[in-house]
Amino acid sequence: MELFGITGTEYIGYLASLMVLLSFTMKDIIKLRVVNMTGCILFVIYGFLMPTIRIGLPIIIANVAIFGVNLYH
């Protein structure tokens, strides 16, 4: 699926980046963590949608770890 020459996978990546960016603008720590965790989940999905797992694995590992830190706190 393409819209304006951008694939669905790319849209997920852009949305994930936007969520993480938005989380840095928040003062309420609970909202920050929820929005950041949403971005992490989207980045994990994005990582799995990469052409090969070898390309997506660094994205997946980093965002699973960040998600875990958010969940812990």
C-alpha positions as CSV (number, residue, x, y, z in Angstrom):
1,M,0.0,0.0,0.0
2,E,1.3,3.4,-1.0
3,L,-0.1,6.8,-0.4
4,F,1.7,9.9,-1.8
5,G,4.7,7.6,-2.7
6,I,5.1,6.5,1.0
7,T,4.7,2.9,2.0
8,G,2.6,1.7,4.9
9,T,5.9,0.6,6.6
10,E,7.3,4.1,6.3
11,Y,4.1,5.6,7.7
12,I,4.5,3.4,10.8
13,G,8.1,4.5,11.2
14,Y,7.1,8.2,10.9
15,L,4.3,7.7,13.4
16,A,6.7,6.0,15.8
17,S,9.1,8.8,15.5
18,L,6.3,11.4,16.1
19,M,5.2,9.5,19.2
20,V,8.7,9.5,20.7
21,L,9.2,13.2,19.8
22,L,5.8,14.0,21.5
23,S,6.8,12.2,24.6
24,F,9.8,14.6,25.1
25,T,7.4,17.6,25.2
26,M,5.3,16.2,28.1
27,K,5.7,17.3,31.7
28,D,3.4,14.6,33.2
29,I,5.6,11.6,33.6
30,I,2.8,9.0,33.3
31,K,1.6,10.5,29.9
32,L,5.2,10.7,28.8
33,R,5.8,7.0,29.5
34,V,2.6,5.9,27.9
35,V,3.2,7.9,24.7
36,N,6.9,6.8,24.6
37,M,5.8,3.2,25.1
38,T,3.3,3.6,22.2
39,G,6.2,4.8,20.1
40,C,8.3,1.8,21.1
41,I,5.6,-0.6,20.2
42,L,5.3,1.1,16.7
43,F,9.1,0.9,16.3
44,V,9.0,-2.8,17.1
45,I,6.3,-3.3,14.5
46,Y,8.4,-1.2,12.1
47,G,11.4,-3.4,12.8
48,F,9.5,-6.5,12.0
49,L,8.3,-5.0,8.7
50,M,11.8,-4.3,7.5
51,P,12.9,-6.4,4.5
52,T,15.0,-8.7,6.6
53,I,15.1,-9.4,10.4
54,R,18.8,-8.5,10.2
55,I,18.0,-4.9,9.3
56,G,15.1,-4.7,11.8
57,L,16.7,-6.4,14.7
58,P,18.6,-3.4,16.1
59,I,15.4,-1.3,16.0
60,I,13.5,-4.1,17.8
61,I,16.1,-4.8,20.5
62,A,16.5,-1.1,21.4
63,N,12.8,-0.4,21.6
64,V,12.0,-3.5,23.5
65,A,14.6,-2.4,26.0
66,I,13.2,1.2,26.2
67,F,9.7,-0.2,26.6
68,G,10.9,-2.3,29.5
69,V,12.5,0.7,31.2
70,N,9.3,2.7,30.8
71,L,7.3,-0.3,32.2
72,Y,9.6,-0.7,35.1
73,H,9.4,3.0,36.1
